[in-house]
């Protein structure tokens, strides 16, 4: 029996077995035959990105982005779970699972989607899945992923469990057990706000909003459309935003100022939401800022939030905070 964790996000999918991690863009596309593959295909990722699932030949992640004619993703939770979650989840788990070995999986959903969609997500994942993994050298490996149990939790609690528990699932940091903790988890589709009072979930202080990083990405894409006449898919902006420049039809655009403006506006919006939501929770002891968006907006967001905001460790990739906590929670649930 293996305990695994996956964070199937609207922007990126992450997974870990406690020893290794992997992350890729949450994109699925058809696997088209490629002529002169050794000359034209990009260098293959360390983990496979080509699978046959339910008879469909599919690419995921960056391979789908660069090679698939028909590719897709969605920011709509119903469509995302119905069309993409299983493929992305199986692709994420495949490197960590042996053929037929029972898997117990912990994953999460944004708070506002949790009650409505947790059963649907469990249904698409908890099963025996026959897949073919196509490795970079063309070798095909048939395997069955047997996901015998799935536990879905509110997404931000992954970061809390990551702070609270050790790898064996035991509580080691008493502050996060005994105090009232606020969590702001900024993903691509949503910003999640959660309160844990001595580890108990507070319904009043917890919700999701649409203030994910996609809000800033939409603003950037709209300005680029006005300047260039080209509509850029949001997932193709990740690398450009990191670089600060983008080339469109031979013309290079410096987007540094545009990115700073969009991120600053989003940080102001999220801070206002947090301060309004937690106006009556003035006794929150500290606030945890997490998620890939949390790390990106930390410098602009922290001064705007009322309360003590714990600094993000510079050496940690905040995108993995939730999935690392899912794994620790799985150890707490299922380890003998």
Buried (B, 14 or more C-beta within 10 A) or exposed (E): EBBBBBBBBBBBBBBBBBEEBBBBBBBBBBBEEEEEEEEEEEEBBEBBBBBBBEEEBBBBBBBBBEBBEEBBBBBEBEEBBBBBBBBBBBBBBBBBBEEEBBBBBBBBBBBBBBEEBBEBBBEBBBEEBEBBBBEBEEEEEEBEBBBEBBBBBBBBBBBBBBBBBEEEBEBEEEEBBEBBBBBBBBBBBBBBBBBBBEBEBBEEBBBBBEBBBBBBBBBBBEBBEEEBEEEBEBBBBBEBBEEBEBEBEEEEBEBEEBBEBBBBBBBBBBBEBBEEBBEEBEEBBBBBBBBBBBBBBBEBBBEBBEBEBBEBEEEEEBBBBBBBBBBBBBBBEBEE
